[in-house]
């Protein structure tokens, strides 16, 4: 900003004016916005793209090859992300408070909310406008986002669930005609939203909308044509205290700049009824964008005419800006503590309230630092563009490059050169850690000031009109305006000249020479070139000084020094229009097959049930399960380990006319056998017991050593399936009755329970059944549903459903820690294993609305937790509990988190009336809480909760 | 956006005798690892009149190209004099460096080349049959013409009938008959290039 502020600096050739020229957009750039942390720049253009730029730590200045020679890029801004989703021109972009999200709106009538921490992830597409969306603004508190569109409506959306909060149409019903942009703005205290182009009594206004009830009672009146841009000063002001006068308590107020199609600018204070200042005819054309400097005293305005004006205010004029703490205090007063989106990383200003928390946070930091992800302080900011030259200078390398470079021949005899890598890139790192890091500032003082000083905006357009004189005593706004006006016109002239040149170059300059045409035509020989020869980017500006013989209008050279890339893009677009579509900017790349909006929200993953070559799968009459046929001999492996085998040989010997069958058990050389009078149909075993079902409907149970445990159990019908696990035996009969016995305690856990409830009404069959270590019977059906029988409730419970949309749309990957990712082992995983991975895949592909996904994930995780509980699977319960806790913490479900903690902690003081169980599935609940608390501690927002339970746990430990 | 940005091309061994090989030191930057090689070509325009006389001096594959900044020297033999129309041997012509990815050209860098006799007498009275041994090639290195094309970086170019890519209407061609010793008028911009002025 220095050359803008001081003429002296402007004249100083050593101070760079143009810092970087980015020429990657393929069409007119409509909007550029700095992220709140100043690290990123987002730009949106007519090429339907949003690009996110980041300052690259770089070797040094470089030029855009082939462009006008002298202009080196002092700073390197690299496009780190291209966001493709819009199907029309992107009109406005906006970073949410704390840079959590980036919103973009487009003439495709939609607003896209991007996850700024995980580009290019789309959080939500807001649909509802029926016209071109031309402006966006975030509520400074982060609770809402407002948009204004050509459909004569202003819509406010909630960030909680991305649904419409209110739709305001009344002030806009009279609006006719269109403006290029409708940039609305939210006041820094969050109380007022001011729209662009509204009408009141057929006069153009900027409508003031109160947050409280979305009332539309006030407006800013006075502009003669439609208001295009409204921009609140980021600062809140209070009345300047005059020396000597008694300090009167006065309300803080906000300051707002309004730009209009009538080429004039007005600046308002919310404490005054009249505008603070109105500057007429500031430009030759409509105002396009306005931004305030971060200190609140500078105002940059740009216009369609290609110029930018800078206005300098004094504190006498605007008042004393409140500092950040005072501003926060105001927010605190109005909105309480519930700043809707506060995440750990942004809470740098949040005071850590207790030493335990501090310690915990420090430990976390400490753990993170060795990963090298978070450098503290500039000295740790090693440039990411690491030189890989091993100490050799670039010059040395260049001298020997030809000799050194590796050249090979491909199979078809072509030369292949392996290029020498001279530097690595630092693109694409969008890790939150980097997001929080300090920007890397260059040595040049001029450029160090730029990034922090300009607030989160810049202009859409054109060359910078530099303020010609720096006069510190200039306090009158009118004078400032005059100055700016002058500079503005000056710049206009040059721009005008420039565009004339551009527009006429095609017609006036004599027909192209054959040679010249060769530069730009694509070679016909190149196979597979499909698009119209499209020339984007830069053909070099001729270097007047380099080649003496070049005939070149002098004006070009003069203006080029302060032209921005956008000028070029803009003029390109102009020319494009005139060239009758010969150079249609044709985007052939239709975007990555990324999250596709057209995907069904609930993608039906093909349910490929793993049909076991089971003896049970053949379809049968309802409630008649198949029974295995009798085989001469068979063997089974006892499931729990790989070394135990059961071998059955039917009718091995005849004794006194009766046929005996033999059951043979073997493990690592040890073996025993038992003889049974009837042919054996099914045999099953566990580490503790072996059970066999015989043709005569008897069930025999042996210990692992072959001792008969109980006399033969007589079954009413033949056996369909038999399982052993631990000392539990599960029998599923052909009449679809289930029994589970604990043969050690000799009790029945499940007594002849019918499968009727789960089988009736479907034509599904039992595809699989098993018994968990804890004696819970699990039955999977061919329709993908899995049930278990809960013996205490005496109910069948659905524990898995492969077609459940909840399962397929959940997304809790970011709640999984490294060891969690390996998955949990247990009966739940056994029934769901395939299912879960399918769900994860689906969630990656679908673009389920975030809030919906959030809800589904919550429901899913809770289901998992209760399923694990009912399956008595302790390890899985713990696994899901931790994921659930992480999810609650990440998504900010405080109530549920609180309930969870309360249940885990139980009553601190013993009372007989309490029905609280200190353990769950054999896990001590308070131990679980000890594991859950660090998860809670990760989010500073829950520090009270953390402290509360940490203290109580500590108290209990001391008891 | 292009995945490969050419940062610089340095013309080595310039000016040099006509028969010397061309040497260009190319520095480029790649945004992400490229699964396929880049193909670079040097095309020498034998005559402005017609593409017939274009000679592809050489084409090389450059790879593998991981993300980062890379350099290589592209050397190619001098043009075959037998293919150059005698009338066009002396004077201004063009050398083109093109780069294609997956068969799609995304950048074309053009240099004006001035071929002239070093000997003053020859310069004044050029022989009818060009004496290539005496010719000096001077590439106007300070003035590259860069044209960038938008291509599909992700996949291969869809096959299209290239035969339809007919040359634009024959330009009124300006023979490169500029007086020796004088650089050609370069202040003009091809009309189908989008320039930054």
Interface residues (C-beta under 8 A of the other chain):
Chain A: X23 X24 X26 X51 X62 X65 X66 X67 X68 X69 X79 X82 X385 X397 X398 X401 X402 X405 X407 X410 X414 X415 X416 X417 X418 X419 X420 X421 X422 X423 X424 X425 X427 X428 X498 X501 X502 X505 X506 X509 X510 X511 X512 X513 X514 X515 X516 X517 X518 X519 X520 X521 X522 X523 X524 X525 X526 X527 X528 X529 X530 X531 X533 X534 X535 X536 X537 X538 X539 X540 X541 X542 X543 X546 X547 X549 X550 X551 X552 X556 X559 X560 X563 X565 X568 X571 X572 X575 X576 X579 X582 X583 X585 X586 X587 X588 X589 X592
Chain B: X1 X2 X5 X6 X7 X8 X9 X10 X12 X23 X25 X27 X28 X29 X30 X31 X32 X37 X41 X43 X45 X48 X49 X51 X56 X58 X59 X60 X61 X62 X63 X64 X65 X66 X67 X68 X69 X70 X71 X72 X73 X74 X75 X92 X93 X94 X96 X98 X100 X102 X103 X104 X105 X108 X109 X110 X112 X140 X142 X143 X144 X145 X146 X147 X148 X149 X150 X151 X152 X153 X154 X156 X157 X158 X159 X160 X162 X165 X167 X168 X171 X172 X173 X174 X176 X182 X183 X184 X185 X186 X187 X188 X189 X190 X191 X192 X193 X194 X195 X196 X197
